Amino acid sequence: MKNDNTYLFDRSLSYRERGILATMLAMPPGWRYELEELVGLSATGRGDVIMAVKRLKAAGYVRTEGGHTSWASTPVLKGKVAA
């Protein structure tokens, strides 16, 4: 799947959320993110990353698996897992 960049223009997302999603989509196909890995890639705090991923999930851009403090996520574009 070609990297669709329409999410960059989704005005319902903050620049932080768009940046996190762009980072996730820049990785190789099938890459899964752990919470602490995303926090380590960001200059923002853990709480900000958690909130951004929750908003991306609510907007349909990310699927998460796991529990309250430990989860993995997969970026999704237009209802399909990004590849």
C-alpha positions as CSV (number, residue, x, y, z in Angstrom):
1,M,0.0,0.0,0.0
2,K,1.4,3.4,-0.9
3,N,1.8,5.7,2.0
4,D,-1.4,7.8,1.9
5,N,-0.7,11.2,3.4
6,T,-4.2,12.5,3.8
7,Y,-4.0,12.1,7.6
8,L,-1.6,15.0,7.5
9,F,-4.5,17.3,6.5
10,D,-7.0,15.9,9.0
11,R,-7.8,19.0,11.0
12,S,-9.4,16.9,13.8
13,L,-5.9,15.8,14.7
14,S,-3.3,17.9,16.5
15,Y,0.2,18.3,15.1
16,R,1.4,16.0,17.8
17,E,-1.0,13.3,16.8
18,R,-0.1,13.7,13.1
19,G,3.6,13.5,14.0
20,I,3.2,10.3,16.0
21,L,1.2,8.7,13.2
22,A,3.8,9.9,10.6
23,T,6.6,8.3,12.7
24,M,4.7,5.1,13.0
25,L,4.0,5.0,9.2
26,A,7.6,5.7,8.4
27,M,8.7,2.3,9.9
28,P,8.8,-0.9,7.9
29,P,5.6,-2.8,7.2
30,G,4.4,-4.9,10.1
31,W,6.2,-2.8,12.7
32,R,4.5,-2.9,16.1
33,Y,5.0,-0.2,18.6
34,E,5.2,-0.7,22.4
35,L,4.1,2.3,24.5
36,E,7.6,2.8,26.0
37,E,9.2,2.8,22.5
38,L,6.9,5.6,21.3
39,V,7.6,7.5,24.5
40,G,11.4,7.1,23.8
41,L,11.0,8.4,20.2
42,S,9.2,11.5,21.4
43,A,10.3,14.7,23.1
44,T,7.0,14.9,24.9
45,G,6.0,13.1,28.0
46,R,4.5,9.7,28.5
47,G,1.1,11.1,29.3
48,D,1.1,13.2,26.1
49,V,2.0,10.1,24.0
50,I,-0.7,8.0,25.6
51,M,-3.3,10.7,25.0
52,A,-2.3,11.2,21.4
53,V,-2.5,7.4,20.7
54,K,-5.9,7.3,22.4
55,R,-7.1,10.1,20.1
56,L,-5.6,8.4,17.0
57,K,-7.4,5.2,18.0
58,A,-10.7,7.0,18.5
59,A,-10.3,8.6,15.1
60,G,-9.7,5.2,13.5
61,Y,-6.0,5.6,12.7
62,V,-4.5,3.2,15.2
63,R,-5.5,-0.2,16.6
64,T,-4.2,-1.2,20.0
65,E,-3.8,-4.5,21.8
66,G,-3.0,-5.1,25.4
67,G,-3.8,-3.8,28.8
68,H,-4.0,-0.5,30.7
69,T,-0.3,0.4,30.8
70,S,1.2,-2.0,28.2
71,W,0.0,-2.1,24.7
72,A,1.1,-2.4,21.1
73,S,-0.3,-0.4,18.3
74,T,-0.6,-0.8,14.5
75,P,-1.2,2.2,12.2
76,V,-4.3,2.1,10.0
77,L,-5.2,4.2,7.0
78,K,-8.7,4.3,5.5
79,G,-9.8,1.2,7.4
80,K,-6.8,-1.0,6.3
81,V,-3.7,-1.8,8.2
82,A,-0.9,0.3,6.7
83,A,1.7,-1.8,4.9
